[in-house]
Amino acid sequence: MTVVEIPPGLVFPAFYSYYEAPVKLVETGGGSVAAWRLSKDSGGWLQANHLMGKLFAAEGDEVEELTREEFIQRTEHDRGYYLRGEGPVFALYETVRAIQDGVARERRYPNPTELALIAGIQRRTFVMFEEQLQQSGDPAADPSLGSGEQA
């Protein structure tokens, strides 16, 4: 097992994009840290401890540090783009897609109202999806991230 030195002052949870995939680092107790990468197949979290050294040593475009809000928006963008299903979360993903499709058809940038609506929907779907993951036993699910509170 490789020991990865955590940069001093790193605040948890910490959020990254690794090759455009959302990754979160969380404390697991006893001073340990775990990395979780979004699964584009399920929308759940895959253990990705092997990425920690790469996140801290990256020199290039493959790693980007994200704010909590950027992490939520990137996660929900990917879930809405890659996943299909039934129920309230997927209806909200369809709403976001309809707004984005309309903007694309009109060949323009989204206006501030559309951006705010999309961001609000994505904060809501993040919490809803994470609650479903938590109920099904995903160990990395954390709906409190969407509310700004930590569990």
Biotite code that builds the C-alpha atoms (Angstrom):
import biotite.structure as struc

atoms = struc.array([
    struc.Atom([0.000, 0.000, 0.000], chain_id="A", res_id=1, res_name="MET", atom_name="CA", element="C"),
    struc.Atom([1.385, 3.384, -1.021], chain_id="A", res_id=2, res_name="THR", atom_name="CA", element="C"),
    struc.Atom([1.270, 6.154, 1.558], chain_id="A", res_id=3, res_name="VAL", atom_name="CA", element="C"),
    struc.Atom([0.191, 9.475, 0.093], chain_id="A", res_id=4, res_name="VAL", atom_name="CA", element="C"),
    struc.Atom([1.161, 12.668, 1.834], chain_id="A", res_id=5, res_name="GLU", atom_name="CA", element="C"),
    struc.Atom([-1.852, 14.922, 2.208], chain_id="A", res_id=6, res_name="ILE", atom_name="CA", element="C"),
    struc.Atom([-1.002, 18.565, 1.506], chain_id="A", res_id=7, res_name="PRO", atom_name="CA", element="C"),
    struc.Atom([-0.929, 20.625, 4.698], chain_id="A", res_id=8, res_name="PRO", atom_name="CA", element="C"),
    struc.Atom([-4.014, 22.742, 5.221], chain_id="A", res_id=9, res_name="GLY", atom_name="CA", element="C"),
    struc.Atom([-6.257, 20.658, 2.955], chain_id="A", res_id=10, res_name="LEU", atom_name="CA", element="C"),
    struc.Atom([-9.843, 21.006, 4.181], chain_id="A", res_id=11, res_name="VAL", atom_name="CA", element="C"),
    struc.Atom([-12.212, 18.038, 3.905], chain_id="A", res_id=12, res_name="PHE", atom_name="CA", element="C"),
    struc.Atom([-14.242, 17.252, 2.038], chain_id="A", res_id=13, res_name="PRO", atom_name="CA", element="C"),
    struc.Atom([-12.073, 18.313, -0.896], chain_id="A", res_id=14, res_name="ALA", atom_name="CA", element="C"),
    struc.Atom([-13.322, 18.268, -4.461], chain_id="A", res_id=15, res_name="PHE", atom_name="CA", element="C"),
    struc.Atom([-11.565, 17.623, -7.763], chain_id="A", res_id=16, res_name="TYR", atom_name="CA", element="C"),
    struc.Atom([-12.143, 16.803, -11.371], chain_id="A", res_id=17, res_name="SER", atom_name="CA", element="C"),
    struc.Atom([-9.883, 14.044, -12.698], chain_id="A", res_id=18, res_name="TYR", atom_name="CA", element="C"),
    struc.Atom([-10.090, 13.733, -16.476], chain_id="A", res_id=19, res_name="TYR", atom_name="CA", element="C"),
    struc.Atom([-13.474, 15.501, -16.235], chain_id="A", res_id=20, res_name="GLU", atom_name="CA", element="C"),
    struc.Atom([-14.855, 13.035, -13.638], chain_id="A", res_id=21, res_name="ALA", atom_name="CA", element="C"),
    struc.Atom([-15.887, 14.406, -10.227], chain_id="A", res_id=22, res_name="PRO", atom_name="CA", element="C"),
    struc.Atom([-13.791, 13.107, -7.311], chain_id="A", res_id=23, res_name="VAL", atom_name="CA", element="C"),
    struc.Atom([-14.238, 13.826, -3.624], chain_id="A", res_id=24, res_name="LYS", atom_name="CA", element="C"),
    struc.Atom([-11.838, 13.263, -0.763], chain_id="A", res_id=25, res_name="LEU", atom_name="CA", element="C"),
    struc.Atom([-13.371, 12.669, 2.652], chain_id="A", res_id=26, res_name="VAL", atom_name="CA", element="C"),
    struc.Atom([-12.061, 11.925, 6.114], chain_id="A", res_id=27, res_name="GLU", atom_name="CA", element="C"),
    struc.Atom([-12.950, 8.422, 7.250], chain_id="A", res_id=28, res_name="THR", atom_name="CA", element="C"),
    struc.Atom([-11.928, 8.647, 10.884], chain_id="A", res_id=29, res_name="GLY", atom_name="CA", element="C"),
    struc.Atom([-8.682, 7.925, 12.629], chain_id="A", res_id=30, res_name="GLY", atom_name="CA", element="C"),
    struc.Atom([-6.885, 10.383, 10.372], chain_id="A", res_id=31, res_name="GLY", atom_name="CA", element="C"),
    struc.Atom([-7.594, 8.361, 7.225], chain_id="A", res_id=32, res_name="SER", atom_name="CA", element="C"),
    struc.Atom([-8.777, 9.820, 3.935], chain_id="A", res_id=33, res_name="VAL", atom_name="CA", element="C"),
    struc.Atom([-10.762, 8.130, 1.169], chain_id="A", res_id=34, res_name="ALA", atom_name="CA", element="C"),
    struc.Atom([-11.204, 9.167, -2.453], chain_id="A", res_id=35, res_name="ALA", atom_name="CA", element="C"),
    struc.Atom([-14.441, 8.518, -4.357], chain_id="A", res_id=36, res_name="TRP", atom_name="CA", element="C"),
    struc.Atom([-14.953, 8.984, -8.101], chain_id="A", res_id=37, res_name="ARG", atom_name="CA", element="C"),
    struc.Atom([-18.347, 9.336, -9.785], chain_id="A", res_id=38, res_name="LEU", atom_name="CA", element="C"),
    struc.Atom([-19.493, 6.295, -11.736], chain_id="A", res_id=39, res_name="SER", atom_name="CA", element="C"),
    struc.Atom([-20.989, 7.415, -15.027], chain_id="A", res_id=40, res_name="LYS", atom_name="CA", element="C"),
    struc.Atom([-22.686, 4.012, -15.266], chain_id="A", res_id=41, res_name="ASP", atom_name="CA", element="C"),
    struc.Atom([-24.670, 4.194, -12.017], chain_id="A", res_id=42, res_name="SER", atom_name="CA", element="C"),
    struc.Atom([-24.316, 7.737, -10.697], chain_id="A", res_id=43, res_name="GLY", atom_name="CA", element="C"),
    struc.Atom([-22.919, 6.253, -7.484], chain_id="A", res_id=44, res_name="GLY", atom_name="CA", element="C"),
    struc.Atom([-19.423, 6.446, -6.074], chain_id="A", res_id=45, res_name="TRP", atom_name="CA", element="C"),
    struc.Atom([-16.470, 4.176, -6.830], chain_id="A", res_id=46, res_name="LEU", atom_name="CA", element="C"),
    struc.Atom([-13.595, 3.956, -4.384], chain_id="A", res_id=47, res_name="GLN", atom_name="CA", element="C"),
    struc.Atom([-10.647, 5.729, -5.968], chain_id="A", res_id=48, res_name="ALA", atom_name="CA", element="C"),
    struc.Atom([-7.915, 5.878, -3.335], chain_id="A", res_id=49, res_name="ASN", atom_name="CA", element="C"),
    struc.Atom([-5.399, 5.104, -6.080], chain_id="A", res_id=50, res_name="HIS", atom_name="CA", element="C"),
    struc.Atom([-6.031, 8.604, -7.481], chain_id="A", res_id=51, res_name="LEU", atom_name="CA", element="C"),
    struc.Atom([-4.920, 10.551, -4.405], chain_id="A", res_id=52, res_name="MET", atom_name="CA", element="C"),
    struc.Atom([-1.253, 10.722, -5.372], chain_id="A", res_id=53, res_name="GLY", atom_name="CA", element="C"),
    struc.Atom([-2.233, 11.798, -8.885], chain_id="A", res_id=54, res_name="LYS", atom_name="CA", element="C"),
    struc.Atom([-4.525, 14.530, -7.564], chain_id="A", res_id=55, res_name="LEU", atom_name="CA", element="C"),
    struc.Atom([-1.755, 16.085, -5.495], chain_id="A", res_id=56, res_name="PHE", atom_name="CA", element="C"),
    struc.Atom([1.088, 15.613, -7.994], chain_id="A", res_id=57, res_name="ALA", atom_name="CA", element="C"),
    struc.Atom([-0.751, 16.552, -11.167], chain_id="A", res_id=58, res_name="ALA", atom_name="CA", element="C"),
    struc.Atom([0.984, 18.773, -13.642], chain_id="A", res_id=59, res_name="GLU", atom_name="CA", element="C"),
    struc.Atom([-1.391, 19.420, -16.466], chain_id="A", res_id=60, res_name="GLY", atom_name="CA", element="C"),
    struc.Atom([-4.986, 19.633, -17.443], chain_id="A", res_id=61, res_name="ASP", atom_name="CA", element="C"),
    struc.Atom([-6.125, 16.251, -16.108], chain_id="A", res_id=62, res_name="GLU", atom_name="CA", element="C"),
    struc.Atom([-6.751, 17.520, -12.548], chain_id="A", res_id=63, res_name="VAL", atom_name="CA", element="C"),
    struc.Atom([-8.735, 20.543, -11.471], chain_id="A", res_id=64, res_name="GLU", atom_name="CA", element="C"),
    struc.Atom([-9.563, 21.542, -7.914], chain_id="A", res_id=65, res_name="GLU", atom_name="CA", element="C"),
    struc.Atom([-13.261, 22.358, -7.542], chain_id="A", res_id=66, res_name="LEU", atom_name="CA", element="C"),
    struc.Atom([-15.381, 24.294, -5.094], chain_id="A", res_id=67, res_name="THR", atom_name="CA", element="C"),
    struc.Atom([-18.268, 22.451, -3.448], chain_id="A", res_id=68, res_name="ARG", atom_name="CA", element="C"),
    struc.Atom([-20.720, 24.170, -5.837], chain_id="A", res_id=69, res_name="GLU", atom_name="CA", element="C"),
    struc.Atom([-18.615, 23.293, -8.924], chain_id="A", res_id=70, res_name="GLU", atom_name="CA", element="C"),
    struc.Atom([-18.407, 19.691, -7.705], chain_id="A", res_id=71, res_name="PHE", atom_name="CA", element="C"),
    struc.Atom([-22.197, 19.470, -7.314], chain_id="A", res_id=72, res_name="ILE", atom_name="CA", element="C"),
    struc.Atom([-22.818, 21.056, -10.722], chain_id="A", res_id=73, res_name="GLN", atom_name="CA", element="C"),
    struc.Atom([-20.280, 18.775, -12.453], chain_id="A", res_id=74, res_name="ARG", atom_name="CA", element="C"),
    struc.Atom([-21.674, 15.686, -10.703], chain_id="A", res_id=75, res_name="THR", atom_name="CA", element="C"),
    struc.Atom([-25.250, 16.511, -11.660], chain_id="A", res_id=76, res_name="GLU", atom_name="CA", element="C"),
    struc.Atom([-24.285, 17.437, -15.200], chain_id="A", res_id=77, res_name="HIS", atom_name="CA", element="C"),
    struc.Atom([-22.762, 13.981, -15.615], chain_id="A", res_id=78, res_name="ASP", atom_name="CA", element="C"),
    struc.Atom([-25.664, 12.178, -13.948], chain_id="A", res_id=79, res_name="ARG", atom_name="CA", element="C"),
    struc.Atom([-28.154, 14.051, -16.111], chain_id="A", res_id=80, res_name="GLY", atom_name="CA", element="C"),
    struc.Atom([-26.155, 13.383, -19.270], chain_id="A", res_id=81, res_name="TYR", atom_name="CA", element="C"),
    struc.Atom([-25.254, 9.704, -18.779], chain_id="A", res_id=82, res_name="TYR", atom_name="CA", element="C"),
    struc.Atom([-28.190, 8.275, -16.837], chain_id="A", res_id=83, res_name="LEU", atom_name="CA", element="C"),
    struc.Atom([-31.791, 7.572, -17.801], chain_id="A", res_id=84, res_name="ARG", atom_name="CA", element="C"),
    struc.Atom([-34.623, 6.394, -15.596], chain_id="A", res_id=85, res_name="GLY", atom_name="CA", element="C"),
    struc.Atom([-38.002, 7.103, -14.085], chain_id="A", res_id=86, res_name="GLU", atom_name="CA", element="C"),
    struc.Atom([-39.053, 9.225, -11.161], chain_id="A", res_id=87, res_name="GLY", atom_name="CA", element="C"),
    struc.Atom([-38.698, 12.782, -9.878], chain_id="A", res_id=88, res_name="PRO", atom_name="CA", element="C"),
    struc.Atom([-34.910, 13.042, -10.208], chain_id="A", res_id=89, res_name="VAL", atom_name="CA", element="C"),
    struc.Atom([-34.996, 12.014, -13.855], chain_id="A", res_id=90, res_name="PHE", atom_name="CA", element="C"),
    struc.Atom([-37.896, 14.396, -14.567], chain_id="A", res_id=91, res_name="ALA", atom_name="CA", element="C"),
    struc.Atom([-35.722, 17.223, -13.225], chain_id="A", res_id=92, res_name="LEU", atom_name="CA", element="C"),
    struc.Atom([-32.779, 16.054, -15.361], chain_id="A", res_id=93, res_name="TYR", atom_name="CA", element="C"),
    struc.Atom([-35.144, 16.256, -18.359], chain_id="A", res_id=94, res_name="GLU", atom_name="CA", element="C"),
    struc.Atom([-36.056, 19.823, -17.394], chain_id="A", res_id=95, res_name="THR", atom_name="CA", element="C"),
    struc.Atom([-32.387, 20.822, -17.357], chain_id="A", res_id=96, res_name="VAL", atom_name="CA", element="C"),
    struc.Atom([-31.813, 19.077, -20.704], chain_id="A", res_id=97, res_name="ARG", atom_name="CA", element="C"),
    struc.Atom([-34.804, 20.919, -22.208], chain_id="A", res_id=98, res_name="ALA", atom_name="CA", element="C"),
    struc.Atom([-33.373, 24.284, -21.133], chain_id="A", res_id=99, res_name="ILE", atom_name="CA", element="C"),
    struc.Atom([-29.924, 23.381, -22.466], chain_id="A", res_id=100, res_name="GLN", atom_name="CA", element="C"),
    struc.Atom([-31.357, 22.046, -25.736], chain_id="A", res_id=101, res_name="ASP", atom_name="CA", element="C"),
    struc.Atom([-33.341, 25.258, -26.239], chain_id="A", res_id=102, res_name="GLY", atom_name="CA", element="C"),
    struc.Atom([-30.247, 27.368, -25.682], chain_id="A", res_id=103, res_name="VAL", atom_name="CA", element="C"),
    struc.Atom([-28.269, 25.198, -28.130], chain_id="A", res_id=104, res_name="ALA", atom_name="CA", element="C"),
    struc.Atom([-31.018, 25.374, -30.757], chain_id="A", res_id=105, res_name="ARG", atom_name="CA", element="C"),
    struc.Atom([-31.025, 29.156, -30.482], chain_id="A", res_id=106, res_name="GLU", atom_name="CA", element="C"),
    struc.Atom([-27.206, 29.218, -30.651], chain_id="A", res_id=107, res_name="ARG", atom_name="CA", element="C"),
    struc.Atom([-26.770, 31.430, -27.637], chain_id="A", res_id=108, res_name="ARG", atom_name="CA", element="C"),
    struc.Atom([-25.415, 31.372, -24.128], chain_id="A", res_id=109, res_name="TYR", atom_name="CA", element="C"),
    struc.Atom([-27.878, 30.748, -21.293], chain_id="A", res_id=110, res_name="PRO", atom_name="CA", element="C"),
    struc.Atom([-29.170, 33.917, -19.683], chain_id="A", res_id=111, res_name="ASN", atom_name="CA", element="C"),
    struc.Atom([-28.760, 34.571, -15.923], chain_id="A", res_id=112, res_name="PRO", atom_name="CA", element="C"),
    struc.Atom([-32.268, 33.285, -15.149], chain_id="A", res_id=113, res_name="THR", atom_name="CA", element="C"),
    struc.Atom([-31.616, 30.020, -17.011], chain_id="A", res_id=114, res_name="GLU", atom_name="CA", element="C"),
    struc.Atom([-28.242, 29.596, -15.302], chain_id="A", res_id=115, res_name="LEU", atom_name="CA", element="C"),
    struc.Atom([-29.801, 30.153, -11.876], chain_id="A", res_id=116, res_name="ALA", atom_name="CA", element="C"),
    struc.Atom([-32.647, 27.744, -12.647], chain_id="A", res_id=117, res_name="LEU", atom_name="CA", element="C"),
    struc.Atom([-30.234, 25.029, -13.804], chain_id="A", res_id=118, res_name="ILE", atom_name="CA", element="C"),
    struc.Atom([-27.981, 25.506, -10.757], chain_id="A", res_id=119, res_name="ALA", atom_name="CA", element="C"),
    struc.Atom([-30.973, 25.354, -8.397], chain_id="A", res_id=120, res_name="GLY", atom_name="CA", element="C"),
    struc.Atom([-32.339, 22.211, -10.015], chain_id="A", res_id=121, res_name="ILE", atom_name="CA", element="C"),
    struc.Atom([-28.914, 20.568, -9.901], chain_id="A", res_id=122, res_name="GLN", atom_name="CA", element="C"),
    struc.Atom([-28.471, 21.343, -6.189], chain_id="A", res_id=123, res_name="ARG", atom_name="CA", element="C"),
    struc.Atom([-31.881, 19.748, -5.604], chain_id="A", res_id=124, res_name="ARG", atom_name="CA", element="C"),
    struc.Atom([-31.191, 16.661, -7.759], chain_id="A", res_id=125, res_name="THR", atom_name="CA", element="C"),
    struc.Atom([-27.821, 16.199, -6.052], chain_id="A", res_id=126, res_name="PHE", atom_name="CA", element="C"),
    struc.Atom([-29.498, 15.887, -2.657], chain_id="A", res_id=127, res_name="VAL", atom_name="CA", element="C"),
    struc.Atom([-32.266, 13.650, -4.031], chain_id="A", res_id=128, res_name="MET", atom_name="CA", element="C"),
    struc.Atom([-29.833, 11.314, -5.839], chain_id="A", res_id=129, res_name="PHE", atom_name="CA", element="C"),
    struc.Atom([-27.479, 11.139, -2.845], chain_id="A", res_id=130, res_name="GLU", atom_name="CA", element="C"),
    struc.Atom([-30.410, 10.272, -0.546], chain_id="A", res_id=131, res_name="GLU", atom_name="CA", element="C"),
    struc.Atom([-31.352, 7.409, -2.886], chain_id="A", res_id=132, res_name="GLN", atom_name="CA", element="C"),
    struc.Atom([-27.729, 6.211, -2.928], chain_id="A", res_id=133, res_name="LEU", atom_name="CA", element="C"),
    struc.Atom([-27.567, 6.403, 0.853], chain_id="A", res_id=134, res_name="GLN", atom_name="CA", element="C"),
    struc.Atom([-30.765, 4.357, 1.196], chain_id="A", res_id=135, res_name="GLN", atom_name="CA", element="C"),
    struc.Atom([-29.324, 1.703, -1.117], chain_id="A", res_id=136, res_name="SER", atom_name="CA", element="C"),
    struc.Atom([-26.114, 1.469, 0.931], chain_id="A", res_id=137, res_name="GLY", atom_name="CA", element="C"),
    struc.Atom([-23.573, 3.511, -1.076], chain_id="A", res_id=138, res_name="ASP", atom_name="CA", element="C"),
    struc.Atom([-20.870, 4.199, 1.559], chain_id="A", res_id=139, res_name="PRO", atom_name="CA", element="C"),
    struc.Atom([-19.810, 7.481, -0.062], chain_id="A", res_id=140, res_name="ALA", atom_name="CA", element="C"),
    struc.Atom([-23.270, 9.009, -0.495], chain_id="A", res_id=141, res_name="ALA", atom_name="CA", element="C"),
    struc.Atom([-23.597, 12.323, 1.317], chain_id="A", res_id=142, res_name="ASP", atom_name="CA", element="C"),
    struc.Atom([-26.751, 14.346, 0.663], chain_id="A", res_id=143, res_name="PRO", atom_name="CA", element="C"),
    struc.Atom([-25.608, 16.967, 3.184], chain_id="A", res_id=144, res_name="SER", atom_name="CA", element="C"),
    struc.Atom([-23.045, 18.236, 0.664], chain_id="A", res_id=145, res_name="LEU", atom_name="CA", element="C"),
    struc.Atom([-25.908, 19.713, -1.358], chain_id="A", res_id=146, res_name="GLY", atom_name="CA", element="C"),
    struc.Atom([-27.189, 21.716, 1.559], chain_id="A", res_id=147, res_name="SER", atom_name="CA", element="C"),
    struc.Atom([-23.783, 23.072, 2.508], chain_id="A", res_id=148, res_name="GLY", atom_name="CA", element="C"),
    struc.Atom([-23.847, 21.121, 5.762], chain_id="A", res_id=149, res_name="GLU", atom_name="CA", element="C"),
    struc.Atom([-21.661, 18.154, 6.516], chain_id="A", res_id=150, res_name="GLN", atom_name="CA", element="C"),
    struc.Atom([-22.850, 14.898, 8.024], chain_id="A", res_id=151, res_name="ALA", atom_name="CA", element="C"),
])
